[in-house]
Amino acid sequence: MPRVLVTGANRGLGLEFVRQFTRDRWEVVATARTAAPEVLELGANLLQLDLSDLAGVASFELEGPLDLLIANAGTYGPRDATTADEAHEWLDTFAVNTVAPYLLAQRLLPNLRHARGKAIAVSTRMGSIEDNKGGGYLAYRSSKTALNMAWRTLALANRDLTCAVLHPGWVQTRMGGPNAPVQPEESIAGLRRVIDSLTPADSGEFLDFQGNRVPW
């Protein structure tokens, strides 16, 4: 039975990942900051993990091989930074969206290597510098741009694994809002097809849920 770890599994894209993987008889290790009964109801193994707690991430341990890591958890943060408080919130966004996923991947490298697995970070087209035509969403954009760089670095340092960042589309979740054109089921099904098709030659790439390359 293949094994996947999904962060931020208590809602939105994370919960849909859990729903689809458990349906297809994967062993799912799901992490969330707080209790998530909906995850347990799906039959996943739920572990508490707060990505804002970097010490907790740095000490995270998982026994056994891991076929797939999906670093999905994220936060928006402030739309701009004009005060010290907003600047601190911006830094907090970097901790959750950039530093913690990379640190978690480092902790799980032995597990992934044992299974010759794949490490996936859920990013966003909003992290593309080339594609940024409208500005705004400073903390979210910049932290995801940094995540893309961190994951590319992870890929280059671990050429025996397949590491990629994926854009799920603009999805109808709490973060995406009700006007988003893509349903969670469609997004995750697409992401899973892309993940399944990834080979070592694709490591370090930035792709969307339809398999198209996203500009850096």
C-alpha angles and dihedrals in degrees: 000000000000117000130219133181117208123188123207089027100156098084147001119009093355093056091047090052088053092047094052097041094048090047088056092049100253119150101247125203106191126189129199137160094242141015113306112189092176089062092050091049088060090056099251125143104247121208125181112239126159109197091202087065100077093179089056091049091048091054096043113130132189125181123221136016122321121205097189139017117196110189096197107146115108146147136214102225123187121336091225139003116230099136135048091250092054090047090054090049088051090055090048089054090054090051093055101035102036118012100040097049091050092046091049091050090053090052091051099045093102091051092048093045091052090058096032083239139171130253114209128184119196104226131159141237084241086074091062111107092198092051096048103110100143107042121206129105090075100176096043095045096046095044091051091048087054090047089055091054093046092051092047087053090049090053094050092049094049107042093163089067132060113239124176142160117227134198111216095199126244098311133190099248132121089274095041096046132218096290095061112120098218125075119220092242092056094045096050094043088053093046091050091053090051092047092049091052096049117115130183087266088066094052112128094023129134110221137167127231090270093054097256120139114249118215115248 
